[in-house]
Amino acid sequence: MSGIIGFNFEDMTLARRMCDIMAHRGPDGEGYYTNANITLGHRHLSIIDLDTGGQPIYNEDGSIVVVYNGMIYNFRELREQLEARGHRFVTGTDTEVIVHAYEEYSINCVRFFNGMFAFALYDANDDLLFLARDRCGVKPLNYTLLDDGTFLFASEIKSILQYKRVPIAMDPNSLHCIINLRYIPGEKTMFRGIKRLLPGHILTLQKQKLHIQQYWEPTLDPGTKSEEYYIQTLRSYLEASVSRHLASDVPVGIMLSGGID
């Protein structure tokens, strides 16, 4: 678990404050990127490539930068494909795959990722901010766009609230949902004006224009094969998934549920 923050102006004091309040998400370090148009921050939890895996991470010429929370499970396969296309890697981390995949496939790079992730990528060549959230929404990503065009995002809402111009106001409709449904559906949060990027969605911000689109949704295809086929297929998927989750340069712990689930 790491944490990311960012906004569309330059303010290192605010960036540090936003990162410090969620230091529990990344106790192993922090990193920042800033220019006149963008500020990005990251709290780091070391899992892969402990020596060179710190963030932000850049492409070859430094024009593309990313901060990221999560894990791209198929990063080794993607790295081989990208290296074959001429991309040069300087770390062993899965994070670097994101910047090179973006160079190769633009915002469609998310379609190639098998993982749980929330990331923010800034393309200085086009002054483009690109946010993405994994297909099932395992990793959180919240954002707000104020009336004056100020845009802020973070893994946790309390980081966004560090910017004093963000109004602190409860959304009564969200409270209604919590009381009656025990959860808040859709993009709303408990705070009026603060939204969450939905699972399987990407967000781009360029020239003060915000655009959100869905890149994935689940499909249901019951099929007509035998029960044994589906049992074996499910088993193979589960075994492959567990194997991918065990990729780590630090000790791995496994918790087995004892509940009715």
Salt bridges, closest charged atoms under 4 A:
GLU30 OE1 - ARG43 NH1 3.61
GLU60 OE1 - HIS100 ND1 3.55
GLU77 OE2 - ARG244 NH1 3.11
GLU83 OE2 - ARG79 NE 3.12
GLU96 OE2 - HIS100 NE2 3.18
GLU103 OE1 - HIS87 ND1 3.30
GLU103 OE1 - HIS100 ND1 2.95
GLU104 OE2 - ARG85 NH1 3.02
GLU104 OE1 - HIS87 NE2 2.67
GLU156 OE2 - HIS24 NE2 2.91
GLU156 OE2 - ARG25 NH1 3.15
GLU156 OE1 - LYS158 NZ 3.64
ASP171 OD2 - LYS188 NZ 3.91
GLU187 OE2 - LYS195 NZ 3.44
